Amino acid sequence: MSIIAPSILSANFATLAEEIKDVERAGADWIHIDVMDGHFVPTLTFGPLVIGAVRSATKLTFDVHLMIERPELHIASYVAAGADRITVHAEACVHLHRVIHQIKEAGLPAGVALNPATPLNVLEHVLDDLDMILIMTVNPGFGGQQFIPQSVQKLRQLCTLLEARGLSDMLIQVDGGINATTAPLVTEAGANVLVAGNAVFSERDRAAAIAALR
């Protein structure tokens, strides 16, 4: 069964702690936190201070997705703020192997995200070091975008690659345009961690929204 990770990018920031508690009661497995710096992506969201402020609202996994330049300079701050998992973008890391091991040496599982136009082969020499791969199913930077259909084939190709390397138990996350219509497409293609923002937080009945994603 898929892990459901509502993205607080779509939550009401004025009552963020309560929003997190609400989706936990509704059946969320993780809380996905999209950190954007206004440089790697156009949008500026939140940083360690906000994460630390809401950490006590839940015991759910804080799945921190760093959409920032030079993430190696900030990983320690997110670990201290309460991140349970950290994912960085391959496109943002000059020394990707080093950054992955920086995360792992801090005691956290390490993930790498790929933008829609980034080929899978950039992961060839770090696959054995990863705990999760995030396939962006929209171009990062904004919530509420339309799912990119070509992502399904990319997921299938990733699963083939992982199976060939004996890594078929790898977590495969998708982020962008995930809802009750697209969730079956990506899970059939191999995704097992679904990030959903508007599909959860825009609904009055969030338990039903999460159930629909499953």
C-alpha positions, 0 to 999 in steps of 0.5 A: 500500500502506498505511503501518503505524504500530504504537502503542507505547501497547500495547507493554511499557513495561518494554522499550520500546526492544526492543519498537520494534526488534521491530516494526521487524524485523516490517515496521512503517513508522512508530512511532506515539506517543500522547502524552496529558496527563490533561486533554484525555483522561483518560489520562496516558502519556509525554512528550519524555523517554521519546521522546528515550530510545528515539529511538536504538532505530530510524530509523523515523519517529516519528509523534507524536500529541499528545492534549494541551491547548495543544499549541503550548506543547510542540511545540518539546520534541517536535521536540527529542526526535526527533519526525519528524511531529506531529499535533495535535487540532483540538479542542485548538487555539484557533488551529489555523492558527497551530499547524499553521504552528508545526509546519511552521516547525520543519521537520516535516509537520503533521497534524490529528486529529478526534475521532469527533464532530468534523465535517470542516468544521473543516478547511475553512480549513486543508486546503491547509496540512496534510500528514496528516489523522487520523480517530479511529475511537474516542474518544481516551484509551484503547487497546483500544477498539471501532472506531466503524463510522460512521467509514467514512462519515466517511472517504468524505466526507473523500476526496470533500472532498479530491478536490474540493479537488485534494488527493487525495494527502493522507495519511489516518490512522486510529487506534482499533480497527484490526485485520485485520477493520477494516483493509479497511473503512478502506482501502477508504474511503480511509485509507492510514496505519493505526495499530494497537496491540493488533492488533500488540503483543498478537500473538506473531508481529508480522510476521504481524500487520502482514502481516494489516493490509496 
